[in-house]
Every structure is written in C-alpha cells, then in structure tokens.
Amino acid sequence: MSTTVAESFVTYEQQDRLVTMTFNRPEARNAIGAMQDCQEVIAALERAQADRRVSCIILTGAGSCFSAGGNLKAMKARSGIGRLEQPDSTRANYRRGVQRMISALWECEVPMVAAINGPAIGLGLDIACTCDLRIAADCARFAASFIKVGIVPGDGGAWILPRVVGLGRAAELILTGDAIDAAAALAINLVTSVVAGTNLLAAARELAARITVNPPRALRLAKRLLREGQQQRLSDVLELSAALQALAHETHDHAEALDALLEKRTPQFTGE
C-alpha cells in the first residue's frame, strides 16, 4: 500500500512500513521560515508514530538542498520562527516553534534515516543530526553556520551536534561556522555513508528495508534505549532495559520471531 499527502512544507508518503517525509519548498532551499512549517513537521511525526505499522522514516529535501536552515529574510524582517520585536518575544517564539520541532524529532520513537541530498545548513544540519542514521549525497555540504550571522544555535544544536561528532569536532564546527563537504562529514562520523546523488534515495530505502524487516514495536523500544543511553547512567539504562524487555517478551512479534527461527521460515510481523 502506498499513500501520498502533499502539504505546504512537508510531503508525507507511506509505502507499507516506510514513511518518506520531504521538505517541499525547493525554491527557498527548504528553509524553515514560518511557525506553520514547524507545526507541519511535528504533525507528520505524530502521524507516523500513531501508526503502529510504521517502522522507519526517511527524511529528505526536495530539489538540490536538504535544508538551508532558518529563513534569513524572515529573520531580518523580525517575522517567522526567529527574531521578533523584542527579546522576550523572540525567546518565546523559539520555544514554541523551532525548539518544539527539534524536541519532536529527537523524541520520535520511529527509527529515522536522513537522506541528505544537498546542503544541510544551520538548523538544517541540526535536523539531520536528530535522525538515527545519515546518508549523504556526494554533493552535500554541512555547516553549523549560526556564528556567521552573529547568533548561536538556538535550536539545541550545541547539545545535539556533540552527541554525533564529539565535543571537539562540534566546537570546531560551531565556533568557526565553516562548511565541510560530504567526504569530510564522513571522516568525522557526521554521516554514515556517502553515495552518488542519483543513488541517494535508493541507498536510503535499502537501509530502511534492513530496518523495517524487524518487529516494529521492538524497533521503537530499541531506539528509546539508544536515546536514553546517551544521557543516563548505566544503572538507569539497565533498569529501563529490563522494563522494556519485559514488554517486548510479551509481544506477538516476539513469539512469531521465535517460531520462525525454530521452523526455519520467514517471520510475518504485525506490530502486535
């Protein structure tokens, strides 16, 4: 089964257990300029999470850019997701818009693959870093370029980026604002692989297929453990692991996996 829903900023396409979310404003390099843009990303994530069949999300951009980040024209005009008329309003604007979106991306239970088809700049880079895996086209470029326009990562990038590339590399990217190419991104583990641009979505779908072949509920629980493991003590993660494992043991898909292995057949997972 395949369904497609087009919206003003996010295109949502589902094929069986895989959802592809596409930033769909190529004429603006998929920059995020309005509060509605953030809300559409959140709504698409909520839709995917509510469907127990969904086992993986591919996040990509239309056209030649993944996302240029925030909209500089809106920033200058004191409108949109960033600067407003005075600091208190700007602070509240970040919290209810871009930060809610980043939180939704980070907390999404469904495994996510970023298919980075071109530049991922500023907020665009941090969005990519909320995904579990990142595949880049060979033409992709990356920059934590907030400093170049005299601001800081207001989207949580100072917390997210070090968890992907380590503190030293993150500091270099954030404090210089320098752009790096796909090969350099691969060298610092910012991305897991680099492929020809024409093969990007095929490579992302191949990776997603290796994920979606597994039990949907176990995938979500495993991702939760990976997330919690980045910010809790081992003792806390062990306690959570025991609790989530107890839930996993009682699923239909666990029983089906055991039966299929013993019977030497392909399992048929239902998400139950």
N, C-alpha and C positions, 0 to 999 in steps of 0.2 A: 504494500500500500504506500502511495506517495501523495502528499498534500503540500501545497504551497500557499502561503499567505503573505501578500506584499503590504507593507506599511510605509509610512513616510520616511523612516530611517532604517528600520530593521526588516529584512526579509526572513521569513521563517519557513523552512522547507523540511518536511519529515518523510523519510523513507524507512519503513519498518522501525528498527530501534535507533536509527541515527537521525539526529536533527542537525541541519546546517543553518546557522544564523549568519546573515551577511549584512554588514554596514552598507547601506544602499544610497549613498549620496556621492557618487564618484566625481561629479562636477565640483564639489567642495573638498575633494580628497578625503571624504568620510570624516571630516572634522565634526566634533560634537559641539553644537552651538546653542542648543535650547534645552530647557528643562524637560520638554517632551521627549527629546532624544534619550535622555537618561531613563525616563519612565518606560519607554518602549523596550529598552534593553532589559530592565527589571521584569516587565510583563512577559517578555519572551522566555526568560529564565524560569519564571514561576510556572509558565505553561509547560515547559519541558519537565520540570520537577514533578508536576502534578500527574504526569502520565507515567505510570509505573513500567510501561514498556520501553521507555527511552533509556538507553544505556550509554550514549555518548553524544556530545555536542561538538561540532566543528564550528569555529568562529573565524570568519574571514571578512575581507573587504571587497566591494565591487570596484572594477576598474583597475588602475595601476597603483593604488595606495591601500594599505591596511587601514590606517587612520593617522591623520596629521595631528590628532590630539584636540586641544581646545580651539575654538574659533577666535582668531586674533582680532578680526574686525568687530565681533561682538564684545570682546574684552575692551577694546578702545572706546566703543560706544557705551560702555557700562550697562550692558544688557546680556541676557543669556545665563550661562551656568557659572560665570566668574564674578568679576568686579561689578558692584552696584554703586549706589550713590554715596555710601559711607561704610566704614569698616565693619560695624555690627551687622549691617545688612549683607555684606559680602560673606562674612563668616557663616551666617545662617544659610545663605544661598549655597555655599559649598556643602554644608552638612545635609541639606535636604535634597540635593541634586547629585553631583558627581560622587560624593562620598557614599551615598546610599547605593548608587550603581556599583561602585567598586566593592562595597560590602556584599552586595548580592552576587557578584561574580565570584568573589573569594569563597563565599559560603555555599555556593551551588553544590548540591550533592552529586550531580551527574558529572562523570569524567568529561573534561573539556580538552580539545586539541585546537590550538591556534594555528591556522594556515595563513602565514604572513606573506601576502602576495606582493608587498611593496613597502614603502616607508612606514615605520611604526614610531611615531614621534611623540614625546611628552606623555600626555595622557594615553595616547595610543600604545606606547611601549608598556605602560603600567597595566593597561587592559590585557595585553598579550601575556604579561607575567602573572596574571591571576589564573591563567589556564594551567592545566597539569602538564601538558606537553606542547612544544612549539616546533613547527616545521617551517622553514623559511625558503622562499624562492631565492634564487641566486642574485636577483636584482634588489632584494630587500635592504633597507638601511634602518638603523636604530639610533635613537638619541633621547637621553633624559635632558631635554634642552630648556627646561624651565629657567635656568640661570641666565640663558641668553636673552631672555626678555625681562630680566630683573625680578623674577619671582621664584618661589620654592615649590617643591612637589606637594601641592595642596590636596592631592588625591590619595595620599598614603603611600606614594612611591618610595619614600625613604624607609618604609617598613617592608614593602613588597620586594623591591629590587635586591636588597642584600640576601634575602632568602633564596633567590635564584642564582646569583653570581658571587655571593660572598661580600663581606663588608668593604674590603679594599677595592674590588672592581666597581662596586656600586658607588663608592665615594668618588672614584675617578670619573665615572660617567656623569654623576650628578654635579660635581664641583667644576668640571670642565665644560659640560654641556656638549662635548664633542660627539659627532656622529661616527658610527662604525658600520662596516659593511657586513654582509652575511657570513663571510669567512671568519672575520674577527669575532662575530657573535657566536659562531660555533666553537671557536677556540676557548672562549670563556664560559661555555656551557649555558649561554643565554638561550640558544636553540639546541634542539637535539639532533637535527639534521638539516642539510641544505640540498635542495633539488632544483632542477631546471624549472623556470616559471610555468612552462607549459605542462609540467607534470605535477604541479603542486597539489591540486585538489585530488588527483588520483592517488598520490602518496598519502595525503591526509585520510582519504577514505580507506586505503589499505590498512593504515594504522588503526583507524576506528573499527574496522572489521575484526581485527585481532582483539579489540576490547569487547565489542558487542557480542561476540560468541560466548561470553561468560555470563553467569547469572546476574540479572540486573540489580537485585537487592544487595547481593554480596559486593558488587562493584561500588555501590554507593556507600556501603559501610566501610569498605577498604579505603575509599577516598577520604572519608571522615577521619579514619585513623591516621592517614598521611598528614592531613591538615593539623590535627591535634598534636601529632608528634613533633611539629615544628615549634611549638610554643609551650609544651608542658614537660614536666619531669617524667623520667622513665616509669617511676612508680605510678604516676597518674595515668599514663598511657596503658600500662599493664592492666590497671583496674578497668579502664574503658574497654580495652581489648577483650577482657573476659566477659563483660556485659554484652558487647556487640556480637561476640562469638556465640553466646548463648542464644541470641536472637537468630543468628544465621543457621545454627544447627536445627532450628525448628521450621525452616522454610521448606516448601515443596521442592524448590530447585536444588536444595542440598541433597534431599533424598533421591531426586532424579539423577543428579551427578554421580552419586554412589552407585545407583543401579546401572547407569550407562557404562561406568568404568568396569563393573563386575561382569556385565553382559557383553562387553566389547562392542558397543554401538554408540552412535552419535546422540548426545543428550538433547532433549527438547525442553528448553527453559521457557517459563511463562511469566516470570516476575512474581510468582506467589511463594 
